[in-house]
Amino acid sequence: MNFARLAVLCVAIPLSFGVGCSEDEAATGGTERFRPEPYAANICIGAKQAAAGEFCEAISAAWGAFALALDETARGNAIEAARDDLDAAWASAETGAQSEGADCQNFALSAADAGDGIEQGLSDIYTKVVDGITLDEPAQAQCVADLMAATGDACIAVLEAEGLRISDLHEDPDGSALEAAIQAADSAFSSAWAGATSGTCPTTATEQPINDDIDQLTRDLVLNTIVAPGVAGESFLSLVPGETVYKGRTFTPTCIEPGSEYRYFAKRGTVNKLLMYYQGGGACWDAFTCLVPTCADTATESDNPNTRTTGFADLTNEDNPFKDWHIVFVSYCTCDIHVGDTTQEYAEDLTIEHRGYHNSRIVEKWAREHFYNPETVFITGSSAGAYGAWFNAPLLHEVWPASQTHVLADAGNGVITQEFLTNEFSNWSFVANLPEYIPGVAEALDPQGGGMPVYTEAVAKYFPDSNWAHYSTVYDGSPGGQTGFYNIMLDLNPLGATTWWEASCDFGDVVRQQSETTFAAVPENYRFYFGTGSRHTMWGADKVYTDTTGGVPTVVDWLNAMLASGPDGRDAAWVNVEADNPGLLLAGDPRPEPLEAPFEMDNEDTVIVCQ
């Protein structure tokens, strides 16, 4: 196995975010597209796929030789030698990745299982090809040998092409080069089949079914190398990471609570689509907000999604578009919207480890080393996790450049005060970790940079093929809701969360204005949805399947339209949505007790009335 042939020649480009290997013009108004260095685990998978192609060719040849000589011992020896070569190539690829700080072995397909699948598939093909053949007739035996050689040639051509692509998805993100290679392999197989069967060859097998068998064999091998088959599929794994080296930097998993360990969760799906979900849990940014319990500071087994059974967390609901997907659940315990990268001594006895960036990168590394090339990636999160999704999404785009990507912020619209942007936002020290190759991203979060609307415009323009969306109620309430935190910023007092309703009208005005401004800037790939009432977050609520109050489509229908939208066109049902009576509270919606303005009664309904 020539491992080197899968390497990609790179020119080092000094960027603080990583080492690039090339750049090209993208459809982003002339902006040059950043190209990261090929990742070692991907190169490992590419080498494994190519080695599997060589194994497939060798086993096909062994069966062809058996048709000519009928020597079972020779066939067995040839298969054993091919097994040894596959084992060696597999081990070499894994060692090479490990030396670069990457893992392509944990929960992965083993060489033995890969060999078993290919060997069984080729045995079945041989059985079909030999049907109707008299092997004692040299011309007929030669036909079988030729057909098995054609099978091996097609197999190695496809798997080497697959290996070349997965080793650097940035080289062929739309799969056009891979498709051309597969078509060439199909054409060569068709010609070889015609040539082999033009003489004395009474096989009952026909070209297309055998070609379909080869296609199935190679697709199975590819899927089982890009989706770790050892990851649990029935329930979520609970994963507790240690100190992790990723892209040349050491990341330490951390929660704020001293002595607690960080954990996250993952499960394999039955379709090759990936949901990255960032957990919510509040935030803090100074001595006052971090002293009052305004955010989650531990990640425990109680956070395991196995315990969630409502809304989009209900994976038994047939209407849930994500029920069959791979899911990685990024737990939250750092009070910094998943992006912090600092230790802050807010007071003499109050030191906070804002290390959400560390945790997010550790989970990112695990996710990319177990789900290599999903067809679709849906990046989302609720509340603080909405910002985790929004800020981590550009990084994940570079992990999975060939995937159709969607980004949804559930109840995290970025409504903040200028004072917060100027004085507190920098306390998490994450701006330096933002991808500087995206024009306008870092500048948006400068004290006078315009904040989240400007940031959103920058990332949505840079990734025009992806879809970006905000969901919220117009009066998103409660102490932990958006109005709660907005009122803290307005009052410059953490106790502002206890009178959160005072900010409802102001928040509603600002959140509408920001969303409309963003849509005007990026109308192709940004949408917003404003539901009725004051509920904070929708992801885990069954209302996503049923609520049409105020004339809105159900959230699930709107999300399905989002999932159906891409660079070839946006679904007509993926539109901006706002309930025609946004101040009408639904059952269970947060409200002050007793009611205080702007909450009031309208006959039997509780409503929010803003002047």
N, C-alpha and C positions, 0 to 999 in steps of 0.2 A: 504494500500500500504506500503510494507516494503522498505522504501527508502534505508536503510543501505545495503540491499543485493546487490545493484549495486555498492557499493563502492569498491575500489581496495586497498588491503593492500599494503602499501608502506614502504620501508625502506629509511629514509632520507639520502641523499648523499650530502655533502657540496660542492656545485659548485657555483661559482660566477654568473653563467648564470641562475641559477634556482635550484629548489629542484628536485632531481631525485627520482624515486621510484624503479627502477631496471635497470639493464643493461644486455645485452646479446651479444654474439658474432655475428658479421655481416660478410657478405662476402666482407670484406674490408681488407684482408690481416691479419686477426686476431684482428683487431681493435674492441674494445668493443663499442657497440652501446649505445648512450645516451638515457635514458628513462625519459622524463619529468613527473612530477606529473600529474595525470589526471586532466583535466581542469573542473572547476565547471560548466560551461555552458554545456559541454558535458554530465556530470553526470546528469544534469537537464533534458536534452533531453532523456537520457536513462531512467530516472524515468518516464517521460511522456509516452514513448513508452510502458514501462511495465504496467503502469496504464491503457493505452488504451487496452492492452491485457486483463487485468482483466475486463475492461468494456465490451469488446467483449465477453468474457466468460459469464458474467452475463446476457447480452442481449440474447445470444444464449439460456441460461438456461430459461430465461423468455418466449421465444417463445416455447421451449420444454414443459414447464409447461402449457402453454396455449393450446397446442395440446392435452394434457391429460384432462384438466379441462374446457377448453373453457370459462375461466373466464377473461374477458377483464379488469375488475377492478384490479385484482391481477397482470395481466401483466403490466398494466400501473403503478401500485405502484412499481413493481420490477424495471421497467425501470427508474422511477423517482429516486429511491434510488441509482441505479447504476450511474445515472447522477450526483447526489450529491457527490458520492464517487470520480468520475472522476474529478469534479470541485475541490474538496479538495486536491486530489493528485497533480493536475496541479498547484494549488496555492502554495502548500508546496514545490514543486520542484523549482518553480520560486523564492520563498522567500529564499530557501537554496542557490541558485546560487547568488542571490543579496547580501546575507550576506558575500559571498566570493569575492565580487567585480566583478561578471560576470552578463551578461544579457542574458536571454533566453526567453524574453517576447516581446521585441520591434519588431514589424512587424511579429510576430510569429503566428502560428496556435493557435486559441483559443480552450479551452476545449469544448465549445459549438459546434464549427464547426467540431472538431474531432468526437464528439459524434454523430452529425448529419450524417456524412459520414459513420461511422460504423453502426449506427442504420439502415440507408437506405440500406446498403449492406446486412445486415443480414435479413432485411425484404424481400428483393428480393430472398435471398437464401431460406428462409422459404416458400415463394410462389412457388418456383420451387420444393422443397422437398414435399410439401403437395399435389402437382398436382397428381391426380390419387388415392389419399388416401381418405378413408371414416373415418372421425375422430370419428364417433359413434362406430366404431369397435375398442375395446381396444387394440388389438394386432397391428393394423395399426397405431393407435395414439401413441403407445409405440415406434414403429419404427421411427416415426417422432421425438419424444423426443430424442431417441438415436442418430439420425443423427444430430440433432441440438447440442447435447452434444459433439459429435465428432467435429463438426464445431468449437464450443467454445474452445475445447482442442487444436485444431490445431492453432487457432487464438492466444491464449495466449502463446503457446509454441514459435511461430515464433516471436511475438512482444517482449517477454521477452528476446529472444536470440538477436534480433536486439538492444534492449535497453542495454544489457550487452556489446555488441560490441561498440556501439557509445560512451558509457561512458568512454572507454579507447581504442582508435583505435590502440595504440601501442601494445596492448595485442594480437590482431588478425589482423595485417595489410593486410594480403592477403585474409582475409575472409574465411579461411578454416574451422575454428571452427563454424562460423555462418552457412556456407553451410552444415556442418555435422548436425547441429541442425535442419535446415530446412528439410533435407532429413529424419531425424528421425521423425519429425512432419508429413511429407507426408506419411511415412510408417505406423505410428500409425493411421493416418486418414484412410488409405486404409484398414487396419485390422478392424478398428471400422466400416467402411462402410460395409465391407463384413459380419461382424457379425450381424449388424442391419438389413440387407436386406436378410439374409439367411432364415428367416421365412416368415410370411404373411406380405408382404410390397410391394404393387403394385404401388409404386411411379414411375412416369415417369422420374424422375431425375436420372442421372448416375454419377458415382464417379468423373470422370475426370473434367467435366464441373464445378461441385460444388467446387472441389479442385482449379480449375482455378479462380473461383469467390473469394475464400478465399485468394488466392495469390494476386489477384488484390486489394482486400480490404486492406490487410496488406501493400502492396507496396505503395498504395496511402497514407496511414497514415504515413509510414516512410518518403516518399518523402516530404510530407507537414510539417514534423517536422524538417527535416535536411535542407530544403530550405525555407526560410521565405516567405510565400505567400503574405505578405503585402508589400514587396519591389516592387517598380514600375517595370513593364516589358516593357512598351512602350517607356519610355524615362528615362534619368538618374535623379536620386535623387541628389539634392545638399545638402550636409551634413556639418554642421558647429559644430564641437565638442567643448566641454569644457574641463576643466582639467580632466584627466582620470587616474584612478588607474588600473594598469594592472600588474599582477604577483608581487604584493607587492611594486610596484614603481609608483610614481606619475609622469605622463607625461603631459606637458603643450603644447598645440598646438601653434605654433609660426611661424610668417613670419618675414623677416628682416625689412620690411617697418613698422616703428612705427605706432601703432594704427590700423593696418590692421588685419583682422581675417583669420584664416586658414580654408579652405574648401576642401572637396574631393567629389567624385561622384561615384554612383553605380547604377546598374540596374540588374534585374533578367532576366535570359534567359529562354528558353523553353527546354533546355537539362541541365543535372546536370554536367556541366563542367565550370570551372572558369578561367577567364583571369585576372591576376593581372598586371596592366600596370603602370609603373613609368614614370611620365612626365619628359621631359628634360627642359633645361633652363640655361646651363652654370654653372660656378663655380668661386669662388674666395677664396684666401688663405693667403693674406697678405695685407698690407696697399695699395700697388699699384693696385693690381687686384680688391680689394674690393672698392676702391675709384672710379675706372673706371667702368661703368655699363657693367660688363661682365656676369651678371646672373640675373635671375628673382627673384624679392623680394616680390611679392604678389601672392596670389591665389584668383582669383575673379571668378565671374560668366562667364566671357569671356573664362575661361578655360574649361567650361562645354563641354564634348564630344558630346552633342547634336548638337553642331555647326559644327562638323567635318563630312565631306561627301566624303572623298577620301581615297584610299588605304584600309588598314585593319580597318580604322575607319568608313568605309562605311558599315553599317550593313544591307543595302538593297541589296548588291551585292551577287548574288547566289553563286559566286565563293569564297566568303570570308569564310574560315573555322571557324571563330569565330562569325559569325552573330547570332547564336542562344545561345551563351554562356552567363552565368553570367559574368559581368564585374565590376571590382573595379578599379577606376582611381585614382591613388595616385598623387595628385597635388604637385607642387614643388615651394618653395619660400624661401629657406634657403641657397642656394649657396654652398652646401656641399655634393653633390651627394646623398642626402637622408640619410646620415649617421651621421651627426654632432651631437655632444652632449656637447657643450661648449659655453661660452660667450668669445669672443675674443676682446680685446681692442687693435686694430692694430695701433691706433694713438690717440692723445688727444681728437679729436672730431669724432672718427670713432670706434664705438663699434658695433660688429656684433653678432647677435644671430644665431649661427650655431646649429639649433635644428631639423635637418631633421630626426634624429633617433627618436625623440619624435613623430613627425608627422607620421612616418612610423609605429611605434608601435601602435599608436592610431588607424590607419586605419587597421592594422593587427587584432587588437582586434575586431573591428566592423565586418570585413570580416569573421572571424572564428565563430562569434556569429550569423551569418545569412546564411552562407553556410558551413555546418558542415562536409560534407564528399563528395566532388566532385569526380566524376570518374577520371577526369583529371584536373590538375592545370598547366596552362601555365603562367610563370613568365617572364615578358619582360619589356622593356623600351627603350627609344631612347635618345642618347647623354648622358647627365648627368643621365637620367633615366636608361640607360643601366647599369650603376654602381649601381644604386639603386636596380635594379633587381638582379645583381650579388652578392651584399653583403646581401640583405635581403632574398635571396632564401634559404640559410641554415636554417634560422629561420622559414621560411614557411614550409619547409620539416617536421619540428617537429610539426607544427600545423595540417598538413594533411598527416600523415604517410601512409595512405592507398591509396592515390591518385597516379596515374601515373603522374610524374612531368617532365616538360620540362622548360629549362631556356635559353632564348635568349637575348643576348646583341646586340641591334641595334645601331651601330656606337659608341661603347664605348669599345675599345679593350685593354685599359690599357697601351697605349704607353706613358711612362713618362720618365723623365731624372733621373739619379741617384741623382743629386742635389735636385730634387723635393722630391724624396722618403726620402732622408736624412733630409732635412730641413723644408719642407712645409707640407708634407702629414699628419704629426701628428697634424697640426693646427686645424683639425676637431675633434680630441679627440674621435675617435670612436673605436679604436682597442680594448680597454678594454671591449667593448660590443660585440665583435665577439665571436662566440661559441668556448670556449676553449677546449671543448671535441673533436673537430675535429683536429687531429694531423697536425701540420704545418701551420694552418691558421694564427694565430697571428704572428708566426715567419716570415711568408712570407712578412709581412708588416713592419718588423723591417728595420732600415736603410740599413742593408746589407742582407736583406732577399730574394731578388730576385723579389719582387713586384707581379704584377698581374699574370704572368705565373705560378709562384710557388703557389700562392693562388688558382688559377683555378685547378691546378693539385690536390691540397689537397681536395677541396670540391668535385670534380668529382670522385675522388677515394673513398671518404667517402660515397657518394651516387651513387653507380655504376648502380642502376636501373634507374636513371634519365638521361635525355639527356641535354647536355650543348652545346651551339653554339654561335659563333660570326658572325655577318654580318657587312660588311663595303665595301665601295669602297677602292681600294688600295691607292688612293690619296685624301681621304676624306677631302674636303676643305672648305673654307670660314672663316671669322673671328671667328664664333662660332663653326666651325667644328673641327675635331681632329687635323688637321695640324695647325689651328689657336692657339689652346691651347698648342700644342707641341712647336710651335715657341715662344710663351711666355716663356715657360720653358727653351728653348735653349738660348733665348736672355736675360733672367732674367729681362724682361721688358714687361708690359702689352701692350705696343704699338706694340709688335711683332705680335699681331693679325692682324694689318693693313697690314702687309707684309707676310701673312700666307703662300703664295705659296713658299716662300724660304725654308720651311721645308718639302715640298711635297716628294721629293725623299728620304730624310732621313726617314721620317715617313713610306713610302712604304716599305723600306728595313726592318725596325724594326718590323712593324706589320706582315709582312710575316714570319719573323724568329720566332717571339713569337708564332704565331699560329701553325707553323710546329713543334716547340718544344713541345707545349702543346699536340698536336695530338700524337706525338711520345710517350708521357708519359701516355696518357689515350685514346688509339685508339678505345676502345669499345664505349664510350659514349660522345665523344667530336668531333665536326665538325666545319669548318669555311667556309664562303662564301664571296668571293671577286668579286664584280661586276665591271662593266666598269665605268670609269669617275671619277668625283670629288664630286658627290652629297653627302651631309651629311644627313644621316638617310634615311630609305626607308619606315617606317611603314605607314606614311600617304600619300604615293605617289602611283598613279595608275600604275606606272611601275611594281609594284609587280605582276601584273596580265599579263603583256605583254612583258616585256623586256627580250630578249634573246641575246642581243648584245655580241659578243665575244664568242658565243657558250655555254653560261650558260643556265641552266634550269631557268624557271621563279621562282621567290622567292616563290610564292604560292605553286608551285609543290614541291619545296625543303622543305617548311614547312610542307606540307601534309605528306611527307615522314618522317620527324622528328616526327610528331604526330603518325605515324604508327609504330614507333620504341619503343622498350621497353626491359625489361629484357628477354623476350622470343625470342628476335632477333631484329636486326636493319634492317629497310627497305633498300633494295639494292639501292634505289634512294637517300637515305640520305648520300651523299658523300661530301668530300671536293670539293669546287668549286672555280675556279679562271678564270676570263675572259682571253681569249688568246690575247686581245689587251687592257689591263687595262688602258692605257693612253689615249684612245680615249674618248673625252668629248661628252656627249649626250646633246640634246637641253635643255637649262636652267641650265646646270651644272655651278657651280662657276668657275670664271676665272678672272685674273687681267685685268683691263681695263686702258690703253692699255696692250697687252700681254707682259709679262716678263718671262724670263727663270724660270723654265723649260717648260713653256707653249709656244707653237709656232704653226704656221699654217702648215698644210700638205695638199696642194691643197685647198679644201674647208672645210677641217676638222681642228678643234683645237685639238691638241694632247699635251701630257706631255712626254717629252723626257728626260730621266735620263741617265747620263753617267755611 
